[in-house]
Amino acid sequence: MLEKLKQTLLGRKETGPFRVPGQITDETRILALASSDLADLVFHAPMLAAIRRRWPGANIDFLVPEQFAPLIIPSGMARQVMVYTEKQLSGWKPAFRNLQRTLAGGKYDVSFVLTMEPSPALESLALASGAVLRCGPSHSDSWPAVNLELRGKKDEPGYVGDHTRILAPFLGLESHHMPTAWPLPLDKLRQVAQLVHFNKPRPEEILVGIDPGPDRDGRALSADNLLFLVQQLRTQLPCRILPLGVPGSEDRLAQLEAGLTSPIPPAFNRDTLLETVLLLYQCDLFLAGNTDLFHMAVAENVPTIGLFGKHVEARWHPQDRRRCTILPVAKGEKVDIATLMDAVQSVRRSDDDDTPDFERQSGPVDGPLPAPGS
């Protein structure tokens, strides 16, 4: 009796068998559930965009934190974007039950929990949706909410941002046809490119983005250390510095900006995540710790330097990216100018063959798209 009550509260539904590949078609209804981790969303974007191109008739609905909606709606991947707050993800609150009922009415065939770590609340919602095929991260308690697990290699984990490619053959996709960049609207990309062009007084200046926010372990370089790096760069390169960060990092951004000698142009709006990402894509160089924007810059192939401490696990180190390098940093130590400039030259080197190791894509995904809703 207690087990039945538990499953009722979790919204468990009986579902039928599935077959992979072959489960996704042009008639499939797909539910994508995102956590508040932006990097996880970015890591799953190649798979979702590939599905959207391969089966343009398939409907993909997103359930995401509110701050991600402005990024997803113009991407062309979503038929509908539903938003939630963290408070709604408590399994014992009426708001969570309402979410379950809403998703159960969507008649979904496939669900994707867009996380690399266990997320019981989102997994429960995926189960409540009634989807036959339910993909999510592998862990001991994933069943029955997840029945197609995303597993990384144990002995050689590799870069976590590439793990979703493991699913490609099971979904009927080819991993080498999965662009890594987040699809952005071309009109907005062109508009921001013009803003950057008109707000750099000297054409030879490069735009250097810096994310002063904490990394995934809550650690961050001090503003003094970042300003020291800026001073070093300015002695070697004509550049304009642009602090960038995800929502919630406003205090650290303001602290860094206060120490800069050149003000940030008012035209560089960074109020929303979309505006921040559009500016990130225009950077000639980007410096950050193990942050969400670092991984987004790597996906877009922006020349990127990771300021990583020894605590950062190897799985967060991008591999086979010619425009990304990791610069080890230690508490109390400053990066010397020779080491910094070697890293800058490494990521900004012009090769005869500049084709990135993973295919990229600018602009929304291809295919006829219905008007997105929210």
TIBA-485688 format. One record per residue (C-alpha): x, y, z; residue in three letters. Coordinates in pm, 1 decimal. Layout:
! TIBA-485688
+----------+----------+----------+-----+
!       px !       py !       pz !  aa !
+----------+----------+----------+-----+
!        X !        Y !        Z ! ala !
...
+----------+----------+----------+-----+
This chain:
! TIBA-485688
+----------+----------+----------+-----+
!       px !       py !       pz !  aa !
+----------+----------+----------+-----+
!      0.0 !      0.0 !      0.0 ! met !
!    283.0 !    238.2 !     88.7 ! leu !
!    459.0 !    160.0 !   -240.8 ! glu !
!    140.5 !    232.7 !   -438.9 ! lys !
!     96.9 !    560.5 !   -251.6 ! leu !
!    458.6 !    655.2 !   -323.6 ! lys !
!    424.9 !    587.6 !   -695.9 ! gln !
!     97.7 !    783.1 !   -707.5 ! thr !
!    265.2 !   1086.2 !   -548.1 ! leu !
!    558.0 !   1058.2 !   -788.3 ! leu !
!    319.6 !   1054.7 !  -1080.9 ! gly !
!    442.0 !    722.6 !  -1215.1 ! arg !
!    266.9 !    601.4 !  -1527.4 ! lys !
!    275.2 !    264.5 !  -1698.2 ! glu !
!    452.4 !    289.7 !  -2034.0 ! thr !
!    512.6 !     49.8 !  -2318.8 ! gly !
!    827.9 !    -86.0 !  -2485.0 ! pro !
!   1055.3 !    115.8 !  -2710.9 ! phe !
!   1317.5 !     46.2 !  -2975.9 ! arg !
!   1637.8 !    236.0 !  -3050.6 ! val !
!   1720.9 !    354.3 !  -3302.4 ! pro !
!   1382.7 !    412.8 !  -3459.5 ! gly !
!   1186.3 !    558.3 !  -3169.1 ! gln !
!   1203.3 !    917.1 !  -3298.9 ! ile !
!   1019.0 !   1013.4 !  -3617.5 ! thr !
!    862.0 !   1324.2 !  -3769.3 ! asp !
!    549.0 !   1256.2 !  -3561.4 ! glu !
!    727.8 !   1223.8 !  -3225.3 ! thr !
!    645.7 !   1450.0 !  -2933.2 ! arg !
!    958.2 !   1517.2 !  -2726.8 ! ile !
!    994.5 !   1671.5 !  -2381.5 ! leu !
!   1328.2 !   1827.4 !  -2276.5 ! ala !
!   1366.8 !   1904.7 !  -1905.9 ! leu !
!   1655.3 !   2134.3 !  -1806.6 ! ala !
!   1805.1 !   2194.9 !  -1465.3 ! ser !
!   1941.7 !   2531.4 !  -1350.3 ! ser !
!   2285.7 !   2425.7 !  -1477.5 ! asp !
!   2350.4 !   2616.8 !  -1799.9 ! leu !
!   2650.3 !   2401.7 !  -1894.2 ! ala !
!   2431.0 !   2090.5 !  -1892.1 ! asp !
!   2190.5 !   2261.0 !  -2131.4 ! leu !
!   2478.5 !   2358.9 !  -2360.4 ! val !
!   2618.4 !   2003.6 !  -2356.5 ! phe !
!   2282.2 !   1862.2 !  -2472.7 ! his !
!   2223.1 !   2127.1 !  -2741.3 ! ala !
!   2410.0 !   1936.1 !  -3017.8 ! pro !
!   2186.4 !   1633.1 !  -2969.8 ! met !
!   1859.7 !   1830.6 !  -2959.2 ! leu !
!   1954.5 !   2046.8 !  -3257.7 ! ala !
!   2050.3 !   1734.9 !  -3455.3 ! ala !
!   1712.0 !   1579.9 !  -3375.6 ! ile !
!   1539.9 !   1900.0 !  -3487.6 ! arg !
!   1721.9 !   1894.2 !  -3821.8 ! arg !
!   1689.6 !   1518.1 !  -3877.2 ! arg !
!   1315.5 !   1512.9 !  -3803.9 ! trp !
!   1179.2 !   1866.5 !  -3864.1 ! pro !
!    823.0 !   1749.5 !  -3802.7 ! gly !
!    897.4 !   1631.3 !  -3448.4 ! ala !
!    772.9 !   1859.8 !  -3171.7 ! asn !
!   1016.6 !   1945.0 !  -2892.9 ! ile !
!    879.7 !   2111.5 !  -2579.8 ! asp !
!   1113.0 !   2249.2 !  -2313.1 ! phe !
!   1063.8 !   2281.3 !  -1938.2 ! leu !
!   1335.1 !   2515.7 !  -1811.9 ! val !
!   1419.3 !   2770.9 !  -1541.9 ! pro !
!   1279.8 !   3110.9 !  -1633.0 ! glu !
!   1623.0 !   3267.8 !  -1702.1 ! gln !
!   1689.6 !   3018.3 !  -1982.9 ! phe !
!   1372.0 !   3091.9 !  -2181.8 ! ala !
!   1514.1 !   3397.0 !  -2370.4 ! pro !
!   1799.0 !   3174.8 !  -2490.6 ! leu !
!   1586.1 !   2880.5 !  -2601.8 ! ile !
!   1291.9 !   3055.0 !  -2769.1 ! ile !
!   1491.6 !   3211.8 !  -3058.6 ! pro !
!   1705.4 !   2898.6 !  -3107.7 ! ser !
!   1447.5 !   2732.0 !  -3331.2 ! gly !
!   1458.9 !   2408.0 !  -3133.7 ! met !
!   1140.9 !   2450.3 !  -2930.6 ! ala !
!    774.5 !   2423.7 !  -3021.3 ! arg !
!    682.5 !   2540.0 !  -2671.9 ! gln !
!    885.9 !   2667.8 !  -2376.7 ! val !
!    745.4 !   2614.1 !  -2028.6 ! met !
!    919.1 !   2767.1 !  -1726.7 ! val !
!    943.1 !   2669.3 !  -1361.9 ! tyr !
!   1093.1 !   2798.4 !  -1038.3 ! thr !
!   1310.3 !   2594.4 !   -803.2 ! glu !
!   1033.8 !   2602.4 !   -541.6 ! lys !
!    805.1 !   2412.9 !   -778.1 ! gln !
!   1036.9 !   2111.1 !   -783.3 ! leu !
!    947.6 !   1992.8 !   -435.9 ! ser !
!    768.1 !   1660.5 !   -473.5 ! gly !
!    529.1 !   1729.7 !   -184.6 ! trp !
!    396.7 !   2066.4 !   -299.3 ! lys !
!     81.6 !   2126.1 !   -506.1 ! pro !
!    288.7 !   2317.0 !   -762.3 ! ala !
!    489.7 !   2003.6 !   -836.8 ! phe !
!    174.4 !   1796.2 !   -876.5 ! arg !
!     40.2 !   2060.6 !  -1116.9 ! asn !
!    357.6 !   2026.9 !  -1323.5 ! leu !
!    309.9 !   1650.6 !  -1334.1 ! gln !
!    -48.7 !   1685.1 !  -1452.6 ! arg !
!     48.3 !   1942.1 !  -1716.4 ! thr !
!    319.5 !   1718.0 !  -1859.1 ! leu !
!     98.9 !   1409.0 !  -1843.2 ! ala !
!   -144.0 !   1588.4 !  -2073.3 ! gly !
!    126.3 !   1653.5 !  -2332.5 ! gly !
!    111.4 !   1298.9 !  -2471.7 ! lys !
!    488.6 !   1279.1 !  -2504.5 ! tyr !
!    667.7 !    989.6 !  -2669.9 ! asp !
!   1026.2 !   1070.2 !  -2566.0 ! val !
!   1173.6 !   1267.7 !  -2277.7 ! ser !
!   1526.4 !   1392.9 !  -2212.6 ! phe !
!   1648.9 !   1496.7 !  -1868.3 ! val !
!   1921.6 !   1743.2 !  -1967.7 ! leu !
!   2162.1 !   1687.5 !  -1678.8 ! thr !
!   2488.4 !   1504.5 !  -1621.9 ! met !
!   2415.2 !   1444.6 !  -1254.0 ! glu !
!   2111.7 !   1281.2 !  -1087.7 ! pro !
!   1804.4 !   1504.7 !  -1071.2 ! ser !
!   1522.9 !   1316.1 !   -894.0 ! pro !
!   1264.9 !   1591.7 !   -941.9 ! ala !
!   1319.7 !   1626.4 !  -1316.9 ! leu !
!   1340.2 !   1248.6 !  -1358.9 ! glu !
!   1008.6 !   1215.1 !  -1179.2 ! ser !
!    853.1 !   1470.2 !  -1413.1 ! leu !
!    990.6 !   1279.8 !  -1713.3 ! ala !
!    822.9 !    965.4 !  -1582.1 ! leu !
!    497.4 !   1151.4 !  -1519.6 ! ala !
!    496.1 !   1270.6 !  -1881.3 ! ser !
!    416.3 !    917.2 !  -1994.7 ! gly !
!    702.1 !    912.2 !  -2246.4 ! ala !
!    792.3 !    559.6 !  -2355.2 ! val !
!   1161.9 !    643.1 !  -2407.2 ! leu !
!   1312.0 !    837.1 !  -2115.7 ! arg !
!   1675.0 !    940.7 !  -2140.5 ! cys !
!   1877.7 !   1076.4 !  -1849.9 ! gly !
!   2196.7 !   1042.7 !  -1646.4 ! pro !
!   2304.1 !    703.9 !  -1518.3 ! ser !
!   2289.9 !    641.8 !  -1143.4 ! his !
!   2174.7 !    372.0 !   -903.8 ! ser !
!   1824.5 !    515.1 !   -856.4 ! asp !
!   1755.3 !    617.7 !  -1216.4 ! ser !
!   1509.4 !    333.6 !  -1287.9 ! trp !
!   1218.4 !    351.3 !  -1361.0 ! pro !
!   1231.8 !    724.6 !  -1438.7 ! ala !
!   1521.7 !    672.6 !  -1682.5 ! val !
!   1527.2 !    374.4 !  -1917.2 ! asn !
!   1799.5 !    492.8 !  -2159.7 ! leu !
!   2096.9 !    595.5 !  -1948.4 ! glu !
!   2375.1 !    830.3 !  -2048.1 ! leu !
!   2694.9 !    671.1 !  -1921.6 ! arg !
!   3047.4 !    804.0 !  -1947.3 ! gly !
!   3361.2 !    595.9 !  -1975.0 ! lys !
!   3487.9 !    493.0 !  -1632.4 ! lys !
!   3859.3 !    455.1 !  -1699.9 ! asp !
!   3890.3 !    744.8 !  -1943.2 ! glu !
!   3608.9 !    991.9 !  -1875.4 ! pro !
!   3710.6 !   1252.8 !  -2134.0 ! gly !
!   3547.9 !   1594.0 !  -2154.4 ! tyr !
!   3200.5 !   1588.2 !  -2006.4 ! val !
!   3079.2 !   1820.9 !  -2281.0 ! gly !
!   3125.9 !   1542.7 !  -2537.3 ! asp !
!   2941.6 !   1268.6 !  -2347.5 ! his !
!   2603.1 !   1325.1 !  -2513.0 ! thr !
!   2756.4 !   1212.5 !  -2843.5 ! arg !
!   2749.1 !    860.4 !  -2701.5 ! ile !
!   2371.5 !    864.4 !  -2753.7 ! leu !
!   2387.9 !    953.4 !  -3124.3 ! ala !
!   2377.5 !    599.9 !  -3273.9 ! pro !
!   2096.3 !    495.8 !  -3037.3 ! phe !
!   1885.0 !    787.1 !  -3159.6 ! leu !
!   1957.1 !    741.1 !  -3529.9 ! gly !
!   2202.8 !   1030.9 !  -3546.9 ! leu !
!   2562.9 !   1065.6 !  -3661.8 ! glu !
!   2783.9 !   1221.8 !  -3394.6 ! ser !
!   3004.9 !   1406.1 !  -3646.5 ! his !
!   2695.5 !   1592.4 !  -3774.0 ! his !
!   2619.1 !   1745.2 !  -3434.2 ! met !
!   2733.0 !   2112.5 !  -3421.2 ! pro !
!   2845.7 !   2218.8 !  -3074.5 ! thr !
!   2753.2 !   2587.7 !  -3085.0 ! ala !
!   2427.9 !   2707.3 !  -2936.1 ! trp !
!   2200.1 !   2814.8 !  -3228.1 ! pro !
!   2139.8 !   3189.1 !  -3213.7 ! leu !
!   1925.4 !   3414.0 !  -3438.7 ! pro !
!   2134.6 !   3548.3 !  -3725.1 ! leu !
!   1972.1 !   3892.8 !  -3720.3 ! asp !
!   2069.2 !   3944.9 !  -3356.1 ! lys !
!   2419.9 !   3813.1 !  -3418.4 ! leu !
!   2466.0 !   4066.9 !  -3697.4 ! arg !
!   2323.8 !   4347.7 !  -3482.7 ! gln !
!   2562.0 !   4276.3 !  -3194.4 ! val !
!   2855.2 !   4241.2 !  -3434.9 ! ala !
!   2780.2 !   4594.5 !  -3559.7 ! gln !
!   2757.2 !   4725.0 !  -3202.0 ! leu !
!   3097.4 !   4580.6 !  -3121.0 ! val !
!   3243.9 !   4724.8 !  -3441.8 ! his !
!   3120.3 !   5077.2 !  -3368.4 ! phe !
!   3220.7 !   5071.2 !  -3000.8 ! asn !
!   3586.3 !   4982.1 !  -3050.4 ! lys !
!   3766.5 !   5310.6 !  -3123.9 ! pro !
!   4062.2 !   5134.2 !  -3286.5 ! arg !
!   4008.8 !   4856.8 !  -3542.3 ! pro !
!   4320.2 !   4672.9 !  -3420.8 ! glu !
!   4173.1 !   4632.9 !  -3072.5 ! glu !
!   4056.9 !   4287.3 !  -2976.5 ! ile !
!   3754.6 !   4229.2 !  -2755.3 ! leu !
!   3851.2 !   4029.2 !  -2446.6 ! val !
!   3567.4 !   3881.0 !  -2243.0 ! gly !
!   3627.9 !   3787.1 !  -1879.6 ! ile !
!   3393.6 !   3592.5 !  -1654.7 ! asp !
!   3475.9 !   3683.6 !  -1291.2 ! pro !
!   3211.1 !   3449.1 !  -1151.2 ! gly !
!   3278.5 !   3144.9 !   -932.6 ! pro !
!   3344.9 !   2809.3 !  -1093.4 ! asp !
!   3140.4 !   2494.1 !  -1043.9 ! arg !
!   3299.4 !   2440.2 !   -703.2 ! asp !
!   3220.0 !   2792.3 !   -586.6 ! gly !
!   3578.6 !   2917.0 !   -617.5 ! arg !
!   3682.1 !   3226.9 !   -809.4 ! ala !
!   3986.3 !   3440.3 !   -873.1 ! leu !
!   3982.2 !   3766.8 !   -685.1 ! ser !
!   3912.6 !   4088.8 !   -869.9 ! ala !
!   4271.2 !   4196.8 !   -796.1 ! asp !
!   4412.4 !   3889.9 !   -970.4 ! asn !
!   4185.3 !   3939.7 !  -1271.0 ! leu !
!   4281.1 !   4306.5 !  -1294.4 ! leu !
!   4646.0 !   4201.8 !  -1282.9 ! phe !
!   4582.2 !   3974.7 !  -1582.7 ! leu !
!   4410.6 !   4262.3 !  -1760.7 ! val !
!   4710.3 !   4487.9 !  -1701.9 ! gln !
!   4942.6 !   4221.2 !  -1841.3 ! gln !
!   4730.7 !   4178.8 !  -2150.5 ! leu !
!   4719.8 !   4552.2 !  -2215.3 ! arg !
!   5099.4 !   4575.6 !  -2212.6 ! thr !
!   5112.1 !   4323.3 !  -2497.2 ! gln !
!   4786.9 !   4363.5 !  -2692.5 ! leu !
!   4556.9 !   4653.6 !  -2782.7 ! pro !
!   4233.9 !   4531.6 !  -2628.0 ! cys !
!   3900.8 !   4629.0 !  -2478.6 ! arg !
!   3790.7 !   4435.2 !  -2171.9 ! ile !
!   3430.8 !   4317.5 !  -2138.1 ! leu !
!   3319.0 !   4149.6 !  -1812.3 ! pro !
!   3053.4 !   3885.0 !  -1880.4 ! leu !
!   2860.9 !   3661.3 !  -1643.0 ! gly !
!   2545.6 !   3459.9 !  -1601.1 ! val !
!   2246.0 !   3599.4 !  -1407.4 ! pro !
!   2332.1 !   3615.4 !  -1038.5 ! gly !
!   2692.0 !   3730.5 !  -1082.0 ! ser !
!   2613.3 !   4102.6 !  -1096.1 ! glu !
!   2811.3 !   4187.3 !   -780.8 ! asp !
!   3133.7 !   4031.1 !   -907.2 ! arg !
!   3086.3 !   4192.6 !  -1248.3 ! leu !
!   3044.9 !   4533.1 !  -1086.8 ! ala !
!   3353.9 !   4475.3 !   -871.9 ! gln !
!   3565.9 !   4396.4 !  -1177.2 ! leu !
!   3424.2 !   4684.8 !  -1379.7 ! glu !
!   3507.2 !   4928.0 !  -1098.9 ! ala !
!   3877.0 !   4849.6 !  -1142.6 ! gly !
!   3885.4 !   4894.5 !  -1519.4 ! leu !
!   4023.9 !   5215.1 !  -1665.0 ! thr !
!   3786.4 !   5211.0 !  -1964.4 ! ser !
!   3409.5 !   5216.9 !  -1907.1 ! pro !
!   3186.0 !   4953.1 !  -2063.6 ! ile !
!   2998.3 !   5098.7 !  -2364.4 ! pro !
!   2630.5 !   5153.0 !  -2272.3 ! pro !
!   2528.3 !   4975.1 !  -2592.7 ! ala !
!   2668.2 !   4646.1 !  -2458.0 ! phe !
!   2351.4 !   4531.6 !  -2285.9 ! asn !
!   2403.0 !   4229.4 !  -2058.5 ! arg !
!   2073.4 !   4222.8 !  -1872.5 ! asp !
!   1959.4 !   3885.7 !  -2006.8 ! thr !
!   2135.2 !   3559.5 !  -2074.7 ! leu !
!   2071.7 !   3597.1 !  -2448.8 ! leu !
!   2237.6 !   3940.0 !  -2459.0 ! glu !
!   2536.8 !   3805.8 !  -2267.8 ! thr !
!   2579.3 !   3508.2 !  -2499.5 ! val !
!   2549.7 !   3725.8 !  -2811.1 ! leu !
!   2838.2 !   3939.5 !  -2682.7 ! leu !
!   3036.2 !   3631.2 !  -2584.6 ! leu !
!   3017.9 !   3508.1 !  -2944.0 ! tyr !
!   3180.2 !   3835.2 !  -3059.7 ! gln !
!   3482.6 !   3805.6 !  -2830.6 ! cys !
!   3826.3 !   3762.0 !  -2986.1 ! asp !
!   3948.6 !   3610.9 !  -2659.2 ! leu !
!   3771.6 !   3482.2 !  -2349.5 ! phe !
!   3910.9 !   3411.0 !  -2001.9 ! leu !
!   3720.6 !   3231.1 !  -1727.1 ! ala !
!   3736.5 !   2963.2 !  -1464.5 ! gly !
!   3532.4 !   2644.1 !  -1489.1 ! asn !
!   3212.6 !   2840.8 !  -1544.7 ! thr !
!   2904.5 !   2798.2 !  -1762.4 ! asp !
!   3019.6 !   3070.6 !  -2001.1 ! leu !
!   3359.3 !   2903.1 !  -2033.4 ! phe !
!   3194.2 !   2588.1 !  -2169.9 ! his !
!   2964.8 !   2791.2 !  -2394.7 ! met !
!   3267.3 !   2974.8 !  -2537.9 ! ala !
!   3439.8 !   2641.2 !  -2601.6 ! val !
!   3128.8 !   2514.8 !  -2782.1 ! ala !
!   3128.4 !   2821.1 !  -3010.1 ! glu !
!   3505.0 !   2787.7 !  -3072.8 ! asn !
!   3580.3 !   3130.0 !  -2927.7 ! val !
!   3954.3 !   3149.7 !  -2842.5 ! pro !
!   3931.5 !   3059.2 !  -2475.1 ! thr !
!   4171.6 !   3033.7 !  -2181.5 ! ile !
!   4053.6 !   2837.8 !  -1878.8 ! gly !
!   4190.3 !   2965.3 !  -1548.4 ! leu !
!   4164.5 !   2634.8 !  -1363.2 ! phe !
!   4285.1 !   2548.1 !  -1016.8 ! gly !
!   4412.0 !   2203.2 !   -924.4 ! lys !
!   4072.5 !   2119.9 !   -773.8 ! his !
!   3906.2 !   2110.3 !  -1117.9 ! val !
!   3856.1 !   1749.8 !  -1227.0 ! glu !
!   3999.6 !   1632.3 !  -1558.3 ! ala !
!   3652.2 !   1568.9 !  -1701.0 ! arg !
!   3594.3 !   1945.1 !  -1714.4 ! trp !
!   3901.9 !   1999.6 !  -1932.8 ! his !
!   3800.7 !   2030.0 !  -2301.2 ! pro !
!   3991.1 !   1796.6 !  -2531.0 ! gln !
!   4078.4 !   1825.0 !  -2901.0 ! asp !
!   3996.1 !   2196.2 !  -2908.4 ! arg !
!   4265.1 !   2395.2 !  -3083.8 ! arg !
!   4119.1 !   2725.7 !  -2967.2 ! arg !
!   4106.5 !   2635.5 !  -2600.0 ! cys !
!   4384.5 !   2587.7 !  -2347.7 ! thr !
!   4391.9 !   2550.8 !  -1971.7 ! ile !
!   4615.3 !   2778.7 !  -1766.6 ! leu !
!   4681.5 !   2637.6 !  -1417.6 ! pro !
!   4635.1 !   2892.1 !  -1140.2 ! val !
!   4709.1 !   2858.1 !   -769.3 ! ala !
!   4592.4 !   3058.9 !   -471.2 ! lys !
!   4833.7 !   3336.1 !   -383.7 ! gly !
!   5026.0 !   3307.9 !   -712.3 ! glu !
!   5004.9 !   3541.1 !  -1010.0 ! lys !
!   5033.5 !   3429.6 !  -1370.2 ! val !
!   5353.5 !   3556.9 !  -1530.9 ! asp !
!   5335.0 !   3748.2 !  -1855.9 ! ile !
!   5526.2 !   3491.9 !  -2064.9 ! ala !
!   5292.1 !   3208.4 !  -1964.0 ! thr !
!   4985.6 !   3421.1 !  -2029.6 ! leu !
!   5099.5 !   3533.2 !  -2374.6 ! met !
!   5196.7 !   3179.9 !  -2473.2 ! asp !
!   4840.3 !   3075.2 !  -2391.6 ! ala !
!   4694.7 !   3370.6 !  -2585.8 ! val !
!   4903.8 !   3291.5 !  -2892.5 ! gln !
!   4809.6 !   2924.8 !  -2867.7 ! ser !
!   4434.3 !   2983.9 !  -2882.7 ! val !
!   4451.4 !   3269.0 !  -3134.4 ! arg !
!   4690.7 !   3096.5 !  -3375.5 ! arg !
!   4578.6 !   3111.4 !  -3740.1 ! ser !
!   4607.6 !   2769.0 !  -3901.2 ! asp !
!   4585.0 !   2696.8 !  -4272.7 ! asp !
!   4300.1 !   2460.6 !  -4193.3 ! asp !
!   4083.1 !   2642.6 !  -3940.1 ! asp !
!   3809.2 !   2380.8 !  -3941.3 ! thr !
!   3729.5 !   2300.1 !  -3576.1 ! pro !
!   3747.9 !   1943.3 !  -3452.6 ! asp !
!   3372.2 !   1942.3 !  -3394.5 ! phe !
!   3131.3 !   2093.9 !  -3645.5 ! glu !
!   2978.2 !   2426.1 !  -3544.6 ! arg !
!   2669.1 !   2609.3 !  -3653.6 ! gln !
!   2554.4 !   2970.8 !  -3634.8 ! ser !
!   2191.8 !   3066.6 !  -3649.8 ! gly !
!   1877.5 !   2872.4 !  -3557.0 ! pro !
!   1852.5 !   2507.5 !  -3652.5 ! val !
!   1732.0 !   2427.3 !  -4002.0 ! asp !
!   1384.5 !   2304.2 !  -4086.6 ! gly !
!   1032.6 !   2447.6 !  -4091.1 ! pro !
!    952.3 !   2558.5 !  -3738.6 ! leu !
!    619.7 !   2643.9 !  -3579.3 ! pro !
!    606.6 !   2968.1 !  -3387.4 ! ala !
!    757.6 !   2911.7 !  -3041.5 ! pro !
!    531.9 !   2961.5 !  -2743.4 ! gly !
!    597.5 !   3034.0 !  -2379.3 ! ser !
+----------+----------+----------+-----+
